[in-house]
Amino acid sequence: MKKITAYFVRHGQTMLNHYNKVQGWIDSPLTAKGRADAKRAGEQLKNIPFTAAYSSDSGRAIETAHIALRQNPANMNIVQYQYPEFREQCHGYFEGNDLNQMWQFVGAQVKLTSESDVLGTYGLEKARDLIHQADLYGEAEDNAMFWKRLDRGFDKLRANSKDGDEVLVVSHGMTIRSIIDRYAPDLDTGVATANGSITKLEITDDDIHVDFFNKLDFQS
């Protein structure tokens, strides 16, 4: 059975992160802190002999991957890919809005008013359905749409890798946390995925095992 080790990194802080705006499929550049987040992650991972590096096709993920890989002495030999399947979830109408206002609007359907209340009561997957239901344009991804896309990304990564490969994947906060919520729910304590944090997965043909989640101080 093929086994791939994947180090998932959340992109560095962006302008919209800094201003507490909803950022899924829309994009914004990294801040100075965000570039430092990316460099720190790269330094943590610089001794990993990556065979390939993947990111979503969002600019913030691509930039984070480039900065992180510059810290690796073998960076010139690491092939890079951008897969839209590893994007953040799409929030439709709410993209770019104030994050707290979105959760007030979404939570009104179930008489809750905050992100922590909605996620604590309904969990990530049902909350994704609630965002879809609240979207005035019906374009936010529901949970089935989100996982169909993400599973396709994992299938593409498997098909592009050999047994024993170690790969970098730069993705997004809620996407990474959703992987944890599904495959290692005990590790999801409700803490947001930190910018530049590292999550280690062991990916086989038919399963995903989580070694650790959301570490800022991992040393290879």
N, C-alpha and C positions, 0 to 999 in steps of 0.2 A: 504493500500500500504506500502511495506517495505521501510524504509529509513535508510541508513547507513551513518555515518559521517566518512570521511576518511581524515586523515592528510598526505598529500604527502610531502615528504622531498627529496630534491635533495641530493645525496651522497656528502661527503666531497671532498675537492680538492685532486686530484691524481697527480702522477708524470707527466702523459701526459697532464693533464690540465695545470700544471705549465709550461710545455714546449710548450704550444700552439699547441698540436698535435690533429689530428682527433681521437676521441675515441668513438666508438659506441659499436660494439660487442666485440672488443678486450678490454683488461683490463689492469689496472696497480694499484699498491697499493696506499693507502692514504699517503699523506705527513703528516708532523707534523701539518701543518695548517689544513689539511683534517680531522685529528683526533679531532682537536679542534673544527672544524665546526660541526662534529657529536655530540660531547659532548654538545656544545651550543644548538643544536636543541633538544637534549634529555632533557636538563635542562628546556627549554622552554615548553616542553610537559610532564614534569614529573608528573603533577597532573591529566592527562587524564587517566581515567580507561579503558585502552585498553582491548578489548576482544581478539584481535589477532594482529600480526604484519606481514606484507608482504614486500617482496623486490623482485627485479629482481634476477636472478641467477648469476649476475656478482659479482665478489668478492668485488668490491668497494662498492656496495650497501649492501651486506651482512655484511661487516665490519662496515659500517655506522650504520646499524640497531642494531647490537650488542652493539656498543658503546652508542648509543642513549638510548636503552632500559635499560642499566645499571644504568641510572639516575632515572629510575622509581622505586619507592619502591615496586611495585607489579610485578617486572620483572620476577620473578620465575614462575608466573602463566600465563604469556602471551605466547600463542602458536605462533611459527614462521613458516612462509611458504616462499618458494622461487618459484616465478612464472616467467618463461622465457618471458611470455607475457608482462611483465613490463620492459623489456630491453629498452636501447636506440635504436634509429633507426640504421639500418645496413648501413654503407657507402661503403661496398664492397671493391673494389680495393684501395680506398682512406684511408682505416683504417691505422692509424699510421703515415700518412703523415702530413706535415706542414699544419695547418688549412688554412692559407692565400693562400697557393699554390693550395689547393683543390678548393677554391672558384674562383680563377683565371681561373683554368681549366674548372670548371663547368660553370662559367659566360661567358666564351668565346663563348658558343653556342648562347647567346643572347646579345653579345657585351657589357657585363658588367664585372667588374674585382674585385669586393669585395663582402663579405657576406652581408654587409648592403645594397648595391645596389641591389643585387639579391633578398633578402628578402623584401626589401622595394618596389620593383617593382612587384614581382610575388607572395609574400606571402609564408608561410611555406609549404603549401601543394603542390603547383606547383614547388617550389624549390626542394622538395623531388623527384619529377618526373625528374627534370633536373639533379640531382645527379645520379639517376638511368640511365638516357640516356647517361651520360658522362662516366659511369663506363665501363672500357675496358672489364670486365668480365661479365657484366650484372647481378651482384649479389647484388648490393645495392638495398635496399627496395624502391619500388615506393610508392606513397601515398596510393594506394588501399591495397597493401601488409601490410604496416605499420598499417593501421587502422583495417584491418581484425584481425591481431594479438592482437592489443591493446583492441579492443572490446571483443575479446575472454577472455582476462584477466579480464575485468570488469564483464563479465558474470560469470566467475569462482568465483570472489570475492562476487558477489551477492548470488550465490548458496551456498557459505560457510558461509554466515552471516545471523543473525537474525535482525528483526526490532529493531532499537535503538542501534545497535552495534556501537562502536567507534573503528576505526582501524588505525594503522600506516602503511603507504606504502612508502618504500624508493625506489625511481626511479631515473630518469635522466633528465638533463636539457632540452633537446629538446623534450623529451617525455612529460614532464610536461607542457612546453610552448605550445605544440601542443594541449593538452587538453584544455588549456585556449583559444587558438586561435579558437577552434571549438565551445566551449560552453559559453565563455564569451569574445568575441573578443575585447570589449571595454577596457578590462584590459590588453591586450597585447600591450604595448607601444613601443615594440622593444627592451626592456631591457632584457639582458640575465638572465636566472634563476640562482640565486646565489647558490653557494655551501652551503649546510646546511640550505637553506631557506625552509619555510613552506608555503604550499598551502592547503587551506581547501575546501573540496568538500562535498556536500550532494548528495548521490547517491540513486536514487529510481529505481523502476523496469524498467522504460523506459526513464530516463532522468538523467542528471548530472547538478547540480547547483553549481556555484563557489561562495563561501563566501568571500575568499580573495586569493591573489596570491603573492608569492615571498616575504614573510615577514621574516625578521631576528629578529624582536623584539616582536614577538607574546608572550603574557603571558596568560596562561589558568586560 
